[in-house]
């Protein structure tokens, strides 16, 4: 099936809004989504599967007597189904309760031009054969690097997504983008020793992958985890790589900067705007317009333009992230942070590209500042952190011992325990090695004094 | 539907030389809402209809997912899947083969006492509002309460090129309720998850009063909790923690795809890796449990699978593909979240069998340790390293329960830890949850209270 064009997608959304108003909605918003992806999968060292997914859907949100209803369908080529979906949204609103704080759906605002590097026709043209070829290059690079390496799973994928959003205030937007990625999970085996799983990947919005690098790195990491050393229980200097930061920040800090968490007494950042919450080295922004960002787009899940929002500037808390509802309730403006899980969910507050600003030091320079510490990459259990207090108790495995500025043997199963808000105060430097990883864009982070339970 | 799906599998075999083909369709309807402090964010209803087509050509899988029931679109998609499988097969060293499975024709019906599709949204919202009210009025320090609710009803259809055809009613009722409390700058968080495959009658036993009170108490007890010490300690685990421990620390390693991927269990089949007190099952046949179903998404009947008996590894969890590799019987563990994804090996209801000790007997003999009562999350690694985060915990001092401790987690290696299970209780409880492995699966887990002589506790004190 060919992709639906801009006009078809916009018509779908705009017609649904008009129909909902005709059926009696006081306000209506429609979101049309199309996603297409081709994937090639690797299992146990060989390419063994290919998937193609075409997923389309339409979601309708309506307001009736200040109560909100929502319905979706994935059958969009049938007018009766769409009308039935609108009926269901209205029925849901009727069954729901009025919300006195509801103001309206967002008003129309001009959209910024699409940032560069978000769409690449070459990604659309990738066939299963091309992805098989790409995966083969990655796999060969891993197995040729070292005999002890077992590539356990991974693959390559090419995806296209588009969405159209319309509401009764004249909001009408279309956005489309591409993404391509390849990844490999590995472990190394020697005698009876099996390492924990290591992982590397490459992802971009334009066709700019380095599968050989992914294969080699995934192999190097696993092999470097074979030789282990014991770690004593005490406080250490740690360097967090982007893998660890992504997990840790998503389950703790990012919750604390969402305006609804703050309002609901679920954030220690309440009443802390314009006060010091981190060290000088900590600057974080939410940037929905970052060129080439994996979450970049021109508008958010309710049609508000994306923007760049300073969150923490040199340790000072500057802003929270808002959707339209929470912003209006507090007399503020939305920061364009309403997010949707395709057509299946209502918008809720989420960071776009959450950027930890890089510093000037190279990874080697960061390492040289550590006499006795750990390099922490892979975390287990970050999702079991306390999302409100920011307390975490996680396993770092493998983690690598740093001695006198050099990365040495790995450790297995050491635990880190602490609090993200304390950790922010102990950041002494950020690297210059910024990297995109899902929602996070960040360099390495050097942190003083984190409790490590040794093994 | 039957004719269409059978026609598609025939087309794959006859026109595109597939060795095997399956067509799996769904007609599902979901009702959901999120309530915050009694305010409904948006009541939601959704229709998800679509077809998953999976073929084996030259020993490689091809898969296509299409959100359409149109015969022309689907015929094109199955040809596409076969073509892609051929492309993937070019470098196959070990072509995939499937273990034999009985050909089945069946129509599985559910008979709920209270069909969620027939309960009004108003009633569902009222139950959630009631739970919120109980949780927030019991103690003023409870500041927020979020209820997520979902029910799913409908039918799934499966046809294979071997002649299997199954129509199966689907029914799930699920809710996650969280509360947070605040006092003097201390923030706490508490969660409950409920699920059933029986029907809306779930809420007759898990009443708003019971659930609301559990949530509020846990959140407020934690307000005066202290951080645990980090280090190695003896611990007593409650059924809720034992369940997630069995699931994370052992269950994932028993998934045959992960065992084949280098997991530590592949070389331990038939070997003793745990104490005599350790017996685990993964059971798809428990009536009404959240992880139960009659057939998996390859059409294999769900079984009760013995994984480890008196410390000896007795079995793994299989799809037809891995069963062939291990020369074993498929166990009915191949599950797909929906039509967008292919079936992979997932757990069902995973639990530890009870023995003979009372709770007090478990505490006896622990001089300095912890009682971990309720979990917040867990994760496993192929080398056997597990982590379970704890949301409710107490000290044990000289055989007696002491002060509450907050935000701990436990970790260890499965192969060491199972040997250190030194006493197992006579009680038994099951919980409902969701497990992520690229896809979400509804699962159950549980067990009795147990004592473990040594695990690492991740504490900041």
Interface residues (C-beta under 8 A of the other chain):
Chain A: X1 X38 X40 X41 X43 X44 X46 X47 X48 X49 X50 X51 X52 X53 X54 X55 X56 X57 X61 X67 X68 X69 X70 X71 X72 X73 X74 X75 X77 X81 X85 X88 X89 X91 X92 X93 X95 X96 X97 X99 X101 X127 X128 X129 X132 X136 X150 X152 X153 X187 X189 X194 X195 X196 X197 X233 X260 X264 X265 X266 X268 X344 X345 X346 X348 X380 X381 X383 X384 X385 X386 X387 X388 X389 X390 X391 X392 X393 X394 X395 X397 X412 X413 X415 X416 X417 X418 X419 X451 X453 X455
Chain B: X33 X34 X36 X37 X39 X40 X41 X42 X43 X44 X45 X46 X47 X48 X49 X50 X60 X61 X62 X63 X64 X65 X66 X67 X68 X70 X73 X76 X77 X80 X81 X83 X84 X85 X87 X88 X90 X91 X92 X93 X94 X96 X120 X121 X122 X125 X143 X144 X180 X182 X185 X186 X187 X188 X189 X227 X230 X231 X257 X260 X261 X262 X264 X340 X341 X342 X375 X376 X377 X378 X379 X380 X381 X382 X383 X385 X386 X387 X388 X389 X390 X391 X406 X407 X408 X409 X411 X412 X413 X456 X457 X458 X459 X460
